Amino acid sequence: MNTVITVGDIMSPELVKASESMGIAPAIALMRLRGIRRLPVVNDENRLVAIVTVDDLLAVLAKALSGIADVVSREPKRKGCERRAQITDLAYCRIPRIR
């Protein structure tokens, strides 16, 4: 006997979608909460107008971060913030340890 598995057998019962007016941060939060990598985008008439993917969002975020990196790289360096080998270096400047 040859059993055929249909799309209906494996699909999610509830469609997760976004409106055109949804911001990027809420879209990322929704995708993360629901564990999805693709998010259909609908207009006011509930018609599909796009599908946003994780890759799309990463491209937008990478471009934004690149712009921020350009601004930061032009700032004068502060004394004590030269090392970049530890996770704490992600902060603008390390807080001195009080002993």
N, C-alpha and C positions, 0 to 999 in steps of 0.2 A: 504494500500500500504506500502510495506516494503522497505525503502530507505537504500541502502548500502553505507557507507562512505568508500572510498578507501584511501590508503596511499597517492596517488597522490593528493587527495583533501586537505590534511593537510600538505604536505611537503613544504619546502622552495623551491622557484623556482631556486635559485642559490646555488650551492654547495660551501661551504666555506671549504677550505682545506689548508694544510701546506705541504711544502716540507721536506724531511728528514734533510736537512741542516739548517732549521729554528731554531733559538735559542729559549730558554725558554721564555725570556722576550717578544720577538715579538709574540710568540704564545699566551701568556697570554693577551697581548694587543689586538690581533685579536679576541680572544674569548670574551673579555670584550666588545669590540666595536660592535661585531655582536650579543652579547647576547646569546652565545651558551655555552654549558657545555661539549660538545664532539667535537673533531676536528680530522677529517680523515687526515692521513699522507700518502703522495704518494711519490713514487720514481721518478727517471728521466724519466721513461716510463709512468708516470701518473697512475701507478698501486698502489692500496691500500696496504700498508705495516703495518699500525697500526692505532689505534684510541686512541688518547690521551684524557683523561678526566680531569675535574677539580680536582677530587680526586688524580689522578696521579701527577698533578702539585703541589698540596698541600703537598703530601708526599715528593716530591723532595725539596720543599721550607722549610718544617719542618726539614728535615735532615740538610740542609744548615744552618738554623737558630740555630739548636742545636749545630753545630760545632762552630758557632760564639759565642754562649752563653758560651761554654766551655772556649774559649780564654778569653772572658771578665771576667769570674768568677775568672780567675787566676791573673788578674791585681790587683795591690794594690789599695785599696780604697782611694779616695781623700776626704779630709776634706770638709764637707758641702754636700756630695752626699750620705749620709747614708739612708735618707728617700726614700721610694718607694711607696707612697700612691697616688701620683698625676700624671696626664698625663705628666706634665713637667719632671717627673722623667725618662721618656723614653729617654731623652737627657742624654748624659754622665755626665754632671754636669750642675746644674742650673746657670744661669747668675744672679749675684746679682742685685737687684733692686736699682736704684739710686734715692734718694729722694731730 
